């Protein structure tokens, strides 16, 4: 245990970090590792790998992910901003590179291979994009003559264009929703709300007619016709789990879900541990988002407020999309459940998000003391 009397980077970090947030992140990662034992062996055997192949890789991904999260949590808000700018530039460059030289999977080019490691740059773009946009919005709020909102709009256009070009409509919708929420918090004029709302609706209609796979997924969702094997088996797994599940390792339907360890891990959790467990999981994500928004509400610094709110919204909306697809409330879309699903790029990138949140929500007594000193009456001067 670190004493409050101690001085140093570690002691300061321990007493200023939001330990409840840290516990939530680590707890969710622990649940994900537990569920990998339930979800991944059948997938591994189906593609000719040894049963615990994905479990071992999941554990291997957790080590650098936790290291990244803890390392970033030591940063100051200024360092978070600088790190995000560098990360965003690198991620956008790699997304552009992926369009020409990336690995094509199911008609999309989202991956690049570096030193034998496959990386999905858009996953790392997301937290960096949120932080940079928060900085731009805060600069405009601080000095209206700085066109921060305009730069944020241009940056959003660049990011959305790269995502659509891959194509990755799910990430485009997620990024748009988070960016729109931040813009609204930054005081978006009603005219912009109308314009962006109409533009978003027009973009969805255009995607339906331009991208056949988007039209196919929406048609399947609305009519229930076509190849709905994944959704049907996910629903069957949830129904079979009932309230308290079949028990660890007792799931049967999970063995035939194609992406049980990634996009449909929520269905595996429902079959083996039941609806009650899933409700508890949803509650954890809800608490995480509400705690982040509470931090943002109390924060005086605009950059911190916008960044924290945007980062927790990103995790929350991504969770809603994943769970909504599993429950057949949304059209099928491949998107991981944050900190739980298998995936190297996803896990490390979500831990980047978590590290930024931890860094920006740290208690900073020296900052509060400086704020109070601004209103202190100097010695010898009469108080008004």
N, C-alpha and C positions, 0 to 999 in steps of 0.2 A: 504494500500500500504506500502511495506517495503522500508524504506529509505536506500540509498547507504551508509549513514554515520553510520548506525547501525552495530554492530558486534554481531556475534552469529551464531549458526548452521543454523537457519531458514533464516536469512538475507543472509548469504553466499550462501545457497542453491538457494534462489530466484534469486540472481544476477549472478549465475554461470550456472544455468540449461539452457538447450536449450528449451526456452519456446515455440518455434514453433513446435518442436517435441512433447512436452507435449500436446499442443493444438490439434495436429493431432491425437494423441492416444485417448484423451478424446472425440474428435469429432466423431471418428469412433465408439467408445463405445456408444455414444449417438445415432448414426444412427442404431446401432445394437439393442438398446433398443426400438427405434421407430419401426423397422421392426418386432420385436417380437410381437407387437400388430397385425400386418398384417398377420404374418405367423403361429403363434402358436395356436390360438383359435380353428381352424378347426382340427388340429392334436389332441389337448386335447379332444375335443368332440368325435372324432373318436375312441379314446381308453377309453372312459367312464369317463373322468375327467372334472372338471368344466372349463369353457372356458379360464379363465385367469390363469390357473395353471402354465403354462410355463412362462408367463409374470412375475408373482410374483417370481418364482424361478430365472429367469434371473436377476431381480432387486436385489435379495438376493445375487447372485453370483457377481454382480458388486461391491458391497461394499467391500468385502475382496480383490477383484482383484485390485481395485484402491488403497487400503491401501498397498498392496504388491508392486505395481508399485512405489508409492511415497516413501515407506520405502526403497526400494532398490536403488532409485535414490540418496540417501544420501551417499551411500558407495563410498569409494575410489577404484581405480583400483585394489589395492592389496586385499581389502576386497571383491570385486566382484569375484576375482580369488578364494579366500578361500571359499566363499559361493558356488560357482559353483562346486568346488571339493566335498564338503560335499553333495550337492544336487545330483550330478552325482552318488556318491557311494550309496546313499539311493535309487535313482530311479532305478539303475541297480539291486540292491538287490530285490526291489519290482517287477521288471519285471521278474526276475528269480522265485520269489515266485508265481507270477501270472500264470506261466506255469504249476504249480503243484496244486495250491489251488485257482486259480482265477476263476471268473465267466465266463462261456463259453457263448458267444453270436455269433450266426451265424457261429459256427465252429471255432471261434478264442478266445483265452484266453488273453485278454488285460487288464482286470480290476481286482482290488483287493478291498475288502470292509474292511474299518477300522472305528470302532465306528459307524457303520450304514451308512457310507458315501462311495460311490463308487468312486474310483480314478483310472485314467489311467496313470500309471507311465511313459509311453513313452513320454507323452506330456511334463512332467517336465524334462525328460532326454535331450530333444532337445536343449534348451538354455544352459544348463549346459555343454553338450557335445561340443557345439561350443566354449564356453569360455575356457574350458580345452584344447581343441585342439589348440586354438589360443595361449595359454601359451606355449604349447609344441613346436609349430612352431617358436614362438618368441625366445625361449631359444636356439633352434638350430641355428637360424639366428645370435644370439648374441655370442654364443660359439659353433662353428661347431663340437667340440669334444663331445658335449652333444647329445646323439642320440634322440633328440626330435621328429624328423620326424618318426623314427622307432617306438617310443612309440605311436605316433598319429595313425600310421597304425595299430598297435596291438589293440589300443582302438577302432578304427573304426571296426575292425574285430569282436570284442566282441559285440559291439552295433548292428551291422548288423546281427550277428548270433541270438541274442535274438529277434530282430524284425522279422526275417524270421521264427523263431520257433513259434511265436504267432499264425498264421502268419499275418504280416501286411506289405504287399509289397509296399503300398503307402508311408508309413513312411520310409521304407527302401530306396526307390527311392529319397525321399525328403532329407533324411540325407546324402545319397551318393552324391547328387548334391551339397549340401552346403559344405560338407567336401572336395569334389573335387575342388570347387571354391576357398576355403581357401588354399588348398595345392598348387594350381596354383599360387595364390598371394604370397605364401611363397617361390616361386622359384622352383617349381617342375621340375626336369629334364625331357627332352622330352622322355627318355626311360620309365620313370614312367607313363607319359601321355599315351603312347601307351599301356603299360601293363594294366593300370587301365581301359582304354577305351575298350580294348578287354575283360577284365574281366567283366566289366559292361554289355557289349553286351551278353557275355556268360551267365551271371546271369539271364538276362531277358529271354533268350531262355530256360534256365533250368526251370525257374519259370513257363513258359508256359506249359511245359510238365509234371512238377511235381505237380502243384497245379491246380486242375480242375476249381476252381472258377476264377482263373486268365485267363486261356484259354477261359472260357466262356465269360468273359467280353471283351476280345480282339476280339473274334469271333463276338460277337454282335456288337462291334464298327465297325469292318471291313465289315461285311455283312448286318447288320441291321436286322438280323433274331433272333428269340428267344424272351424272355421276356424283352422288352425294355420300359416297362410302365413308369418308372420314367423319363427316358431321353425324351421320347415322350411327356409326360405331361409338363416337364420343358420347352421343346422347344415351345410347344403350348402356355404356359404362356408368354414366351418372345415375341412371335409373336403377341399375343393379346394385349400386352402392347403398341406396336407401339412406336412412338417417345416420347410421353408425358404421357403414362400410362392411366389406367382407373380411377385413383383417389384413395385416401386412403379408404380402406375397400370395394372397389368395385371389387376386384379380384374374379373370379369364378373358374378358373382352379387351383389356389393355394389350393383350398379345397380338392383336390384329390391327391396332391403330397405327398407321404408318409413321406418324411423327409424335409418338407418345412421349418421348423424352424432351421434346422442344415445344411445339405449338400447342399440343394437347395434354400437357402434363397435369393441367387442372382436372381433366376427366379421369386420369389415373388416380389422382388424389381422392376424387369423389368415390370411385369404385372401391378402393381399398380402405379408406378412412371415413367415408361418409359425408353427407351434406353438412352435418354439424361442423366437421373439420373445415370444410370449404367456407362456411359462413365465418368461422374464426379467422381464416386466411384473408377473406375480404375485409373483415374488421381491422386487421393489422394494417392493410394498405390504406384503409380509411383514416385510421389514427395517424399514420405517417403523413398523409396529405394535410389533414387538419392541423397537425402540429406545425408543419412547415408554413402553412398559411397564417397560423397564429404568430409565429416568429416574424413573418413578413409584415403583419399588421402592426406589431409593436416596434418595428425597426424604423429609425428616423432617417437613415441613409437611403436615398432612392435606389442606388445601385444594388445594395444588399437586398432591399425589399423586392425589387423586380426579379432579381436573379434567384432568390430562394423560392419565391412563388412560382416562377417559371419552371425551375428544376423539379419541384414536388408535383406540379401539374403534369409535367412530362411523364414521371413515373406513374402517376395516378391514371392518366388517360391511356397509357400503354397497357396498364393492368386491366382497365375496363375493356379495351379492344380484345385482348387475349381471352378474358373470361367471357365476354359477350359472344365471341365466336364459339367457344366451347359449349355455351348454353343455347346456341342457335338463335341468339338475339341479334346477331350481326352477320353479314355475309362473310364467307370464309376468307381469312387473311393470315398469312404466315407472320406472326409476331410473337416474340417470346414473352413469358411472364417474368418481370424484372426480379433478378437475384435468385430465381428458382429454376427456370428452364436451363437445359444444357446449351452451351454455346460459348466459345472462347471470346470472340469479339463482343458479343452481347454482354457477357458477365463482366469483362474488364471495363467496358464503356459505362455500364450501369454503376460500377464502383467508382469511376471517374465522377459521375453525377453525385453519388453519395459522398465522395470526398469533398467536392465543391460545397455541398450542403453543410457538411460538418464544419468546414472552414469558415463559411459565411455566417453560421449561427453560433459561433463561439462567443462566450461572454468576454467582453473587453473592458475591464474596469478602468484602464487608463483612458479609454475613449470617453467613458461616461464622466470621468473627472474633468477632462478637457471641456466637455459640453457644459458642465456646471460652472466652470471657471469663466465661461463667456458671459454669464449672467451675474457674476459676483461683483459687488460694489467695491472698487478699489479703496484701500485704507486712506482715510482723511477726506474722502468725498462724501457729501451728504446724500443720503438715500432719498429718492423721490417718493 
